Amino acid sequence: MESLAARVRSARTPRARQKDGWRAAVFLAPALLLLILFVYAPALLALGLGFFHYHLLGIGTTWAGLTNFRSALRYSLFWTALRNTLLYALIMVPVTLIGALLLAQLLCGPGKYVGFLRTLILLPYITPVIATAIGWLWIFNPQYGLLNSLMSWLGLPVHQWMQSPTWALPAVAMYTLWHGLGFDMIIALAALASLPKSVSEAAQIDGAGPATIFFRVTLPLLTPTLFFLLVITTIGSLQAFSQIYALSGGQGGPEYATTTLIFLIYQTAFQYYHFSYAAAMAVLLVLLILGLTLFQNWLSKRWVFYQ
Amino acid sequence: MVERRRQLWRHVGLIVGLAILLFPLIWTLFSSLESSSHAASFPGSLIPQFHYQNYVHAWEAAPWGRYFFNTILIATLTTALVLITSLGAAYAFGMHEFPGKRVLFWLVLSVLMIPTELNIIPQYLLFADLHWLNTYQVQIIPWAASTFGIFLIRQFVMSLPRDLFDAARIDGAGELAILWHVVAPLVIPALVTVGVYVFLGSYNAFLWPLIVTNGHAVRPIEVGLASFRTGNNSEYTQLSAAAVFTTLPVLVFFLIAQRYIVESISRTGVRG
């Protein structure tokens, strides 16, 4: 027994801890090296790249100062893309938040098939975008598409959807909602399920109706989750790429209507090979994301309720 | 009475929602089985047909077998590497004491704040310099470490009793033996959750493989499907057939692993 205790003690001495440090380093090294090489180093390079005129393989690269940034800001397509990006986020964010909350309310609680539905609703989220966008293109088809049939059946005006400069971006948003809402719903549902029952029960006993309970009790308690969803939906919609590529046939059209900033960056870098110019635009996009996130964070102090 | 009406509305809402959810998938399946003359008229589409030849033609029109092989290879290797690097790092962070631990952990977490669009251009240039474009490794190595993986597995490792670890050491077990025989079996749920998440992300990856591959040799299925679509063959029924057989493996995977997929989302909400 004695010797065992001694061995236990020696396993926890400073010298053992020093050895611990070396062992830990060996286990950490692969992950850390990969992150430094493929995330941190490129991020630093990206910040610098915009200040050069870069040529492939680095041959003949020259200092550019602010030229790339200045010409991006003078490029009318950059502003079109910025407008599209913001418009897209403006559609996506409120609809996603309200939709996720509503669905979570519907799917909360017991019921045999409700549990099954909770899982099923996640199905679109895991499907490959390029594949499921093919089905949706047919739904958006102006002549034979289901959406226009439905619109005229409901007595609503029909649109050209992916062929209309006005309706293409909302159509992309519609597809993205179908694809991604389940993800947001799961998060809202997890938050809803963790709410203390006692509070809403107390309100019920005090005679509050379901609407009052929802707006005065449930919603304030959910604000931290809503804030989280707000931030990730904003960032997610500023980064949307695959669905735009798939639905616009890799064009960002019609008439640049679905050319968002990330799409413009992709085209500038990988179709026209203006790498530094694209990097300058990427820095501007990141500044936009950062600015919006900080703004939302500042605003959140006014409406997020922490228990 | 009021309660019953509310329940009724809830069910109506759920049924409408379910229809919206499943319709695009069923629609694609039906159009993949239509004769091409039929597909162009809307009401006819709802009557199922069985022109399985669309699948034969679509399958013959592009090297799908190659695409599938590439995707499975890339996704499997990426997942395996992520699990190895994450388990190692999680073990170090969760069970060891060493100087700079907090700073290093913060370094790992702050990766989440670096947006991908900032990185793709320098990453591409880096791999162009290395002559790695159009290879398998360019689609695997940059994604072989995952912050989400490290974070989630660390949570599990930290919840293990330290005595277990000390006891194994006192019994003279080496570090690798402890990791493999003591820690790993106890964090299997975390490993599965991370594995499922990474595998799905890799299967559905699009922007990066689109940029770094050209030609069929190492191209994954998603990029293959996109090029099949923009290629000369855009017969709708065949396109739908291709969409069906590229989605099918994910659906099967979802049915098997759905518990872990839901888990990975409600755990931290890291978006893919």
Boltz contact constraints between the chains, C-beta under 6 A:
constraints:
  - contact:
      token1: [A, 7]
      token2: [B, 170]
      max_distance: 6.0
  - contact:
      token1: [A, 11]
      token2: [B, 166]
      max_distance: 6.0
  - contact:
      token1: [A, 11]
      token2: [B, 169]
      max_distance: 6.0
  - contact:
      token1: [A, 17]
      token2: [B, 97]
      max_distance: 6.0
  - contact:
      token1: [A, 20]
      token2: [B, 96]
      max_distance: 6.0
  - contact:
      token1: [A, 20]
      token2: [B, 97]
      max_distance: 6.0
  - contact:
      token1: [A, 20]
      token2: [B, 98]
      max_distance: 6.0
  - contact:
      token1: [A, 21]
      token2: [B, 98]
      max_distance: 6.0
  - contact:
      token1: [A, 23]
      token2: [B, 175]
      max_distance: 6.0
  - contact:
      token1: [A, 24]
      token2: [B, 92]
      max_distance: 6.0
  - contact:
      token1: [A, 24]
      token2: [B, 96]
      max_distance: 6.0
  - contact:
      token1: [A, 24]
      token2: [B, 98]
      max_distance: 6.0
  - contact:
      token1: [A, 27]
      token2: [B, 88]
      max_distance: 6.0
  - contact:
      token1: [A, 27]
      token2: [B, 91]
      max_distance: 6.0
  - contact:
      token1: [A, 27]
      token2: [B, 92]
      max_distance: 6.0
  - contact:
      token1: [A, 28]
      token2: [B, 89]
      max_distance: 6.0
  - contact:
      token1: [A, 28]
      token2: [B, 92]
      max_distance: 6.0
  - contact:
      token1: [A, 30]
      token2: [B, 85]
      max_distance: 6.0
  - contact:
      token1: [A, 31]
      token2: [B, 85]
      max_distance: 6.0
  - contact:
      token1: [A, 31]
      token2: [B, 89]
      max_distance: 6.0
  - contact:
      token1: [A, 31]
      token2: [B, 145]
      max_distance: 6.0
  - contact:
      token1: [A, 34]
      token2: [B, 144]
      max_distance: 6.0
  - contact:
      token1: [A, 34]
      token2: [B, 145]
      max_distance: 6.0
  - contact:
      token1: [A, 35]
      token2: [B, 111]
      max_distance: 6.0
  - contact:
      token1: [A, 35]
      token2: [B, 145]
      max_distance: 6.0
  - contact:
      token1: [A, 38]
      token2: [B, 142]
      max_distance: 6.0
  - contact:
      token1: [A, 39]
      token2: [B, 111]
      max_distance: 6.0
  - contact:
      token1: [A, 39]
      token2: [B, 114]
      max_distance: 6.0
  - contact:
      token1: [A, 42]
      token2: [B, 119]
      max_distance: 6.0
  - contact:
      token1: [A, 42]
      token2: [B, 122]
      max_distance: 6.0
  - contact:
      token1: [A, 42]
      token2: [B, 123]
      max_distance: 6.0
  - contact:
      token1: [A, 43]
      token2: [B, 114]
      max_distance: 6.0
  - contact:
      token1: [A, 43]
      token2: [B, 118]
      max_distance: 6.0
  - contact:
      token1: [A, 43]
      token2: [B, 119]
      max_distance: 6.0
  - contact:
      token1: [A, 45]
      token2: [B, 122]
      max_distance: 6.0
  - contact:
      token1: [A, 46]
      token2: [B, 118]
      max_distance: 6.0
  - contact:
      token1: [A, 46]
      token2: [B, 122]
      max_distance: 6.0
  - contact:
      token1: [A, 106]
      token2: [B, 10]
      max_distance: 6.0
  - contact:
      token1: [A, 106]
      token2: [B, 13]
      max_distance: 6.0
  - contact:
      token1: [A, 106]
      token2: [B, 14]
      max_distance: 6.0
  - contact:
      token1: [A, 119]
      token2: [B, 258]
      max_distance: 6.0
  - contact:
      token1: [A, 126]
      token2: [B, 200]
      max_distance: 6.0
  - contact:
      token1: [A, 126]
      token2: [B, 250]
      max_distance: 6.0
  - contact:
      token1: [A, 126]
      token2: [B, 254]
      max_distance: 6.0
  - contact:
      token1: [A, 127]
      token2: [B, 247]
      max_distance: 6.0
  - contact:
      token1: [A, 127]
      token2: [B, 250]
      max_distance: 6.0
  - contact:
      token1: [A, 128]
      token2: [B, 204]
      max_distance: 6.0
  - contact:
      token1: [A, 128]
      token2: [B, 222]
      max_distance: 6.0
  - contact:
      token1: [A, 130]
      token2: [B, 222]
      max_distance: 6.0
  - contact:
      token1: [A, 130]
      token2: [B, 225]
      max_distance: 6.0
  - contact:
      token1: [A, 130]
      token2: [B, 226]
      max_distance: 6.0
  - contact:
      token1: [A, 131]
      token2: [B, 243]
      max_distance: 6.0
  - contact:
      token1: [A, 131]
      token2: [B, 246]
      max_distance: 6.0
  - contact:
      token1: [A, 131]
      token2: [B, 247]
      max_distance: 6.0
  - contact:
      token1: [A, 134]
      token2: [B, 239]
      max_distance: 6.0
  - contact:
      token1: [A, 134]
      token2: [B, 243]
      max_distance: 6.0
  - contact:
      token1: [A, 135]
      token2: [B, 24]
      max_distance: 6.0
  - contact:
      token1: [A, 135]
      token2: [B, 27]
      max_distance: 6.0
  - contact:
      token1: [A, 135]
      token2: [B, 28]
      max_distance: 6.0
  - contact:
      token1: [A, 136]
      token2: [B, 24]
      max_distance: 6.0
  - contact:
      token1: [A, 144]
      token2: [B, 40]
      max_distance: 6.0
  - contact:
      token1: [A, 144]
      token2: [B, 42]
      max_distance: 6.0
  - contact:
      token1: [A, 149]
      token2: [B, 42]
      max_distance: 6.0
  - contact:
      token1: [A, 183]
      token2: [B, 265]
      max_distance: 6.0
  - contact:
      token1: [A, 186]
      token2: [B, 265]
      max_distance: 6.0
  - contact:
      token1: [A, 186]
      token2: [B, 266]
      max_distance: 6.0
  - contact:
      token1: [A, 187]
      token2: [B, 269]
      max_distance: 6.0
  - contact:
      token1: [A, 190]
      token2: [B, 266]
      max_distance: 6.0
  - contact:
      token1: [A, 232]
      token2: [B, 271]
      max_distance: 6.0
  - contact:
      token1: [A, 236]
      token2: [B, 271]
      max_distance: 6.0
  - contact:
      token1: [A, 241]
      token2: [B, 207]
      max_distance: 6.0
  - contact:
      token1: [A, 242]
      token2: [B, 206]
      max_distance: 6.0
  - contact:
      token1: [A, 262]
      token2: [B, 117]
      max_distance: 6.0
  - contact:
      token1: [A, 269]
      token2: [B, 121]
      max_distance: 6.0
  - contact:
      token1: [A, 270]
      token2: [B, 211]
      max_distance: 6.0
  - contact:
      token1: [A, 275]
      token2: [B, 121]
      max_distance: 6.0
  - contact:
      token1: [A, 278]
      token2: [B, 121]
      max_distance: 6.0
  - contact:
      token1: [A, 279]
      token2: [B, 121]
      max_distance: 6.0
  - contact:
      token1: [A, 282]
      token2: [B, 117]
      max_distance: 6.0
  - contact:
      token1: [A, 282]
      token2: [B, 118]
      max_distance: 6.0
  - contact:
      token1: [A, 286]
      token2: [B, 115]
      max_distance: 6.0
  - contact:
      token1: [A, 286]
      token2: [B, 118]
      max_distance: 6.0
